[in-house]
Amino acid sequence: MEDRSFQEADYRYGFGGHEKDDEIKGNGKHYDFGGYGYDPILGRRWNVDPEFKQIAGLSPYSYSLKNPIVYKDPDGKLPILPLLLKAGANGATDMLTQAAIAYFFDPNVETINQAFEVVNWWQVSRSAAEGAMPWKVPGGKFGKAAATASGDVLVNALSAGSNYSKEQALQDFATGFVSNLAGDALGELISKYGSGIVAKGLSKMGFDDKAIEKYITGAGTTWKGRADYSDLDLNDKKAHIRGIGKKFTEDQKNKVKAVNKKHNNGYLRDDETGDFLVPGVRGGKDPFQAEVDHIVPKRGNPQGTNHFSNAQGIGKKRNGEYINKQKK
């Protein structure tokens, strides 16, 4: 602007406190924003915004969502509020759910920016347009908790404005999301990522050890108790070869796990404690890995059989303790 003191060539700072680079386009017509240049006449960047994937529908050369008076972006990292407002209620909830789950539970995602990079923006756009929340990440059981948490984030964002960062938004969303999860919904995350990773994620959110143990073990959730596997004996074509002191075969274990999941609404749970279990893999070390073993030990006194009625779903750690106890 003419007749302003900061137009003087010896004063090198202008909009946002950034240095003017008069050598490029003339006095006061180009600012050095560190990682990129900014043209105050056009109100545009000189290079493509590295965050452009997060602002679908806008030019990759735009700055502060084309409104630098309302939205301040001093470090080039897009503030969360415009994203929330642009996505709408359902789109914002979908976006925050995906980003938070990725950041806190996906071991391949280490930073906030990476969390937003792996968001399926097509899905977010669809949620915003259709007024629906498909919840494909990682399942379909988080709707109410996610909607409540995203509402809290929007209130915080509107209150704090441009000072409300994406980091704080994900932190607030995640803690509210987990706190509002109903029943055994957290079991889906445990089944997908394993109890160890979920526990680390909860710790990252700020939950203490007591709260983490409660979430991981499913304390306070609806549990139907021990599953009954005796019906499997009725149709067991190999019943004649089952007997005292014999191990359960892999086929038997798979059938027991299938009944366990059906009994527990799609989740594997310890038949004694109700702890959520994760699918077993050979050589796996997760303490909550699902295993199948005898209720009455095959080497006990009396010895147990490998009939289905003597089977139980049990976590790896607890099973190891159970076996060691029988050896004493």
LUMRO-442624 format. One line per 4 residues: for each residue x, y, z of C-alpha. Coordinates in Angstrom, 2 decimals, padded with zeros to 5 digits. Layout:
// LUMRO-442624
X:Y:Z ~ ...
This chain:
// LUMRO-442624
000.00:000.00:000.00 ~ 001.24:003.49:-000.91 ~ 002.25:006.13:001.65 ~ 002.84:003.55:004.38
006.14:003.63:006.28 ~ 006.78:-000.07:005.88 ~ 007.04:000.47:002.11 ~ 010.44:002.00:002.67
013.17:-000.19:001.21 ~ 015.21:-000.21:004.40 ~ 012.32:-001.75:006.38 ~ 012.30:-005.38:005.32
009.38:-006.82:007.27 ~ 005.72:-006.83:006.34 ~ 002.62:-009.05:006.58 ~ 002.78:-011.56:009.42
006.22:-010.31:010.39 ~ 007.79:-012.07:007.41 ~ 010.73:-010.62:005.52 ~ 010.06:-008.86:002.22
012.08:-010.11:-000.72 ~ 012.05:-006.98:-002.87 ~ 014.62:-008.34:-005.30 ~ 012.06:-010.69:-006.86
009.07:-008.48:-007.72 ~ 009.73:-005.07:-006.31 ~ 009.21:-003.24:-003.05 ~ 006.70:-005.02:-000.77
005.41:-007.37:-003.45 ~ 006.96:-010.65:-002.29 ~ 007.45:-012.12:001.19 ~ 009.78:-014.88:002.26
007.75:-017.28:004.43 ~ 010.69:-019.58:005.06 ~ 009.71:-022.66:003.09 ~ 007.81:-020.74:000.43
007.20:-017.32:-001.09 ~ 003.99:-015.31:-000.80 ~ 002.61:-012.68:-003.17 ~ 000.56:-010.16:-001.10
-000.92:-008.62:-004.25 ~ -002.42:-011.88:-005.52 ~ -002.74:-013.40:-002.06 ~ -001.13:-016.61:-003.28
001.88:-018.76:-002.69 ~ 004.64:-019.07:-005.26 ~ 004.85:-022.83:-004.88 ~ 002.41:-025.69:-004.32
001.24:-026.03:-000.72 ~ 002.61:-029.35:000.64 ~ -000.64:-029.62:002.60 ~ -002.81:-029.25:-000.53
-004.26:-032.76:-000.22 ~ -006.02:-031.61:002.94 ~ -007.80:-028.73:001.21 ~ -009.63:-030.42:-001.62
-011.54:-027.93:-003.75 ~ -009.05:-025.08:-003.27 ~ -006.08:-024.10:-005.39 ~ -002.82:-025.70:-004.18
-001.36:-022.17:-004.38 ~ -003.90:-020.63:-002.00 ~ -002.85:-019.27:001.38 ~ -004.93:-019.55:004.60
-007.91:-020.91:002.66 ~ -008.02:-017.65:000.67 ~ -008.83:-015.68:003.81 ~ -005.61:-014.55:005.59
-007.53:-012.03:007.71 ~ -009.65:-014.73:009.40 ~ -007.31:-017.74:009.24 ~ -003.71:-017.20:010.30
-001.20:-019.79:009.14 ~ 002.20:-018.48:010.29 ~ 004.16:-021.72:009.88 ~ 002.49:-023.11:006.76
000.71:-025.81:008.74 ~ -002.99:-025.56:008.10 ~ -004.97:-024.90:011.32 ~ -007.68:-027.42:012.16
-010.69:-025.09:012.35 ~ -011.04:-024.45:008.59 ~ -010.85:-028.18:007.95 ~ -013.65:-028.83:010.42
-015.87:-026.11:009.04 ~ -015.24:-027.07:005.42 ~ -015.93:-030.78:006.03 ~ -019.19:-030.25:007.91
-020.33:-032.26:010.94 ~ -020.27:-035.75:009.41 ~ -017.21:-035.16:007.26 ~ -015.28:-033.71:010.20
-016.19:-036.67:012.39 ~ -015.06:-039.09:009.70 ~ -011.82:-037.16:009.17 ~ -010.97:-037.00:012.88
-011.79:-040.68:013.41 ~ -009.45:-041.76:010.63 ~ -006.62:-039.41:011.61 ~ -006.83:-040.18:015.35
-006.89:-043.95:014.88 ~ -003.93:-043.71:012.51 ~ -001.91:-041.43:014.80 ~ -002.49:-043.27:018.05
-002.78:-046.90:016.92 ~ -001.03:-047.39:013.56 ~ 002.68:-048.17:014.19 ~ 003.53:-046.94:010.68
002.26:-043.42:011.42 ~ 004.65:-041.35:013.54 ~ 003.59:-037.72:013.06 ~ 000.40:-035.65:012.98
000.98:-034.76:009.34 ~ 001.34:-038.43:008.41 ~ -001.94:-039.14:010.19 ~ -003.76:-036.63:008.01
-001.95:-037.83:004.89 ~ -003.39:-041.34:005.23 ~ -006.95:-040.06:005.65 ~ -009.25:-041.24:002.87
-010.44:-037.82:001.73 ~ -012.85:-039.29:-000.80 ~ -014.60:-041.03:002.08 ~ -014.66:-037.78:004.07
-016.18:-035.95:001.12 ~ -018.79:-038.67:000.73 ~ -019.68:-038.51:004.42 ~ -020.05:-034.73:004.20
-022.17:-034.89:001.04 ~ -024.45:-037.73:002.10 ~ -024.81:-036.72:005.72 ~ -023.74:-040.22:006.67
-020.79:-041.75:008.48 ~ -019.65:-045.03:006.87 ~ -017.01:-045.77:009.54 ~ -014.82:-048.00:007.42
-011.82:-047.32:009.64 ~ -011.40:-049.87:011.08 ~ -015.02:-051.00:011.49 ~ -018.55:-049.72:011.89
-019.11:-049.43:015.63 ~ -017.75:-046.04:016.61 ~ -020.43:-043.65:015.34 ~ -021.91:-042.22:018.52
-018.61:-041.89:020.40 ~ -016.91:-040.28:017.40 ~ -019.74:-037.83:016.78 ~ -019.74:-036.73:020.42
-015.95:-036.30:020.46 ~ -015.86:-034.34:017.19 ~ -018.54:-032.01:018.54 ~ -016.31:-031.25:021.52
-013.38:-030.57:019.19 ~ -015.41:-028.12:017.12 ~ -016.43:-026.22:020.26 ~ -012.78:-026.05:021.36
-011.67:-024.96:017.88 ~ -014.24:-022.18:017.68 ~ -013.18:-020.99:021.12 ~ -009.42:-021.04:020.49
-009.53:-020.07:016.81 ~ -006.25:-020.19:014.90 ~ -004.37:-021.13:018.08 ~ -006.05:-024.54:018.09
-003.60:-026.92:016.41 ~ -004.19:-030.22:014.66 ~ -002.15:-031.88:017.40 ~ -004.45:-030.56:020.11
-007.53:-031.41:018.06 ~ -006.49:-035.06:017.68 ~ -005.56:-035.27:021.36 ~ -008.93:-033.88:022.43
-010.82:-036.01:019.94 ~ -009.04:-039.24:020.85 ~ -009.50:-038.92:024.61 ~ -013.17:-038.00:024.18
-013.65:-040.75:021.62 ~ -012.22:-043.50:023.82 ~ -014.02:-042.21:026.92 ~ -017.34:-042.32:025.05
-016.92:-045.77:023.51 ~ -019.83:-047.97:024.50 ~ -019.55:-051.57:025.66 ~ -016.96:-053.67:023.86
-016.33:-051.36:020.88 ~ -012.66:-050.98:021.85 ~ -012.31:-054.71:021.21 ~ -012.36:-054.00:017.48
-009.24:-051.85:017.79 ~ -007.56:-054.51:019.94 ~ -008.44:-057.20:017.41 ~ -006.99:-055.10:014.58
-003.81:-053.74:016.16 ~ -003.13:-055.92:019.22 ~ -003.33:-055.06:022.89 ~ 000.26:-053.81:023.11
-000.16:-051.18:020.41 ~ -003.56:-050.10:021.72 ~ -002.12:-049.78:025.23 ~ 000.70:-047.55:023.90
-001.84:-045.44:022.04 ~ -003.95:-044.99:025.17 ~ -000.83:-044.00:027.10 ~ 000.01:-041.48:024.38
-003.45:-039.98:024.86 ~ -002.70:-039.49:028.55 ~ -004.62:-042.36:030.17 ~ -002.98:-043.81:033.30
-002.11:-047.49:033.78 ~ -005.28:-048.25:035.73 ~ -007.52:-046.83:033.00 ~ -005.55:-048.62:030.27
-005.92:-051.95:032.07 ~ -009.66:-051.36:032.34 ~ -010.00:-050.66:028.61 ~ -007.75:-053.51:027.49
-009.31:-056.18:029.68 ~ -012.85:-055.01:028.99 ~ -013.66:-054.38:032.64 ~ -017.10:-052.89:033.03
-018.31:-054.00:029.59 ~ -021.17:-056.36:028.89 ~ -019.89:-059.95:028.88 ~ -022.04:-063.05:028.62
-019.61:-065.29:030.47 ~ -017.98:-068.52:029.35 ~ -018.94:-069.90:025.94 ~ -020.28:-073.47:025.73
-018.45:-075.63:023.19 ~ -020.14:-078.95:024.05 ~ -022.46:-078.72:021.02 ~ -019.39:-079.20:018.84
-019.05:-082.71:020.31 ~ -022.48:-083.66:018.93 ~ -021.34:-083.29:015.32 ~ -017.73:-084.26:015.81
-016.89:-086.88:013.19 ~ -013.65:-087.66:014.98 ~ -015.16:-088.09:018.44 ~ -014.06:-091.73:018.44
-010.39:-090.74:018.46 ~ -010.67:-088.08:021.15 ~ -009.51:-089.09:024.57 ~ -007.62:-088.60:027.80
-004.29:-086.75:027.66 ~ -004.63:-085.67:024.03 ~ -003.98:-082.22:022.55 ~ -006.53:-080.15:020.69
-005.94:-080.20:016.93 ~ -005.67:-077.02:014.87 ~ -009.07:-077.79:013.37 ~ -010.58:-078.05:016.86
-008.96:-074.78:017.93 ~ -010.36:-072.96:014.90 ~ -013.86:-074.26:015.63 ~ -013.60:-073.22:019.29
-012.49:-069.71:018.30 ~ -015.36:-069.43:015.83 ~ -017.89:-070.30:018.55 ~ -016.15:-067.92:020.95
-016.47:-065.02:018.48 ~ -020.10:-065.80:017.77 ~ -020.84:-065.94:021.49 ~ -019.08:-062.60:022.07
-020.63:-060.58:019.23 ~ -017.69:-060.91:016.88 ~ -014.84:-060.63:019.39 ~ -012.50:-063.18:020.93
-012.65:-063.12:024.73 ~ -011.06:-065.11:027.52 ~ -013.60:-067.63:028.83 ~ -012.46:-067.15:032.41
-011.78:-063.41:032.73 ~ -013.66:-061.86:029.79 ~ -010.47:-060.13:028.57 ~ -010.49:-059.12:024.91
-008.16:-061.35:022.90 ~ -006.44:-060.86:019.55 ~ -006.24:-063.48:016.77 ~ -003.36:-065.84:017.35
-000.37:-066.07:015.01 ~ 002.40:-068.64:015.15 ~ 005.21:-067.24:017.26 ~ 003.10:-064.28:018.39
004.05:-062.63:021.68 ~ 000.99:-060.52:022.46 ~ -000.04:-061.40:026.05 ~ -003.67:-061.27:024.93
-003.19:-063.52:021.92 ~ -006.07:-066.01:021.73 ~ -005.20:-069.62:022.51 ~ -007.27:-072.76:023.09
-006.42:-075.15:025.89 ~ -007.94:-077.66:028.30 ~ -010.12:-076.72:031.27 ~ -009.07:-079.93:033.03
-005.36:-080.23:032.12 ~ -004.45:-083.17:029.91 ~ -001.63:-084.01:032.31 ~ -003.57:-083.31:035.47
-004.95:-085.66:038.04 ~ -007.41:-086.65:036.79 ~ -006.31:-086.15:033.18 ~ -008.47:-084.06:030.90
-009.64:-085.03:027.42 ~ -009.52:-083.15:024.13 ~ -013.29:-083.21:023.71 ~ -014.79:-079.80:022.88
-016.61:-079.68:026.21 ~ -013.18:-079.45:027.90 ~ -012.00:-076.53:025.75 ~ -011.57:-072.91:026.77
-010.50:-069.71:025.05 ~ -007.63:-068.20:027.01 ~ -005.05:-065.41:026.62 ~ -001.43:-066.35:025.95
-000.04:-064.87:029.16 ~ -002.74:-066.35:031.37 ~ -002.38:-069.72:029.64 ~ 001.34:-069.73:030.36
000.68:-068.99:034.02 ~ -002.02:-071.68:034.08 ~ 000.32:-074.30:032.58 ~ 003.17:-073.42:034.96
000.80:-073.72:037.90 ~ -000.19:-077.23:036.82 ~ 003.46:-078.30:036.60 ~ 004.11:-077.44:040.26
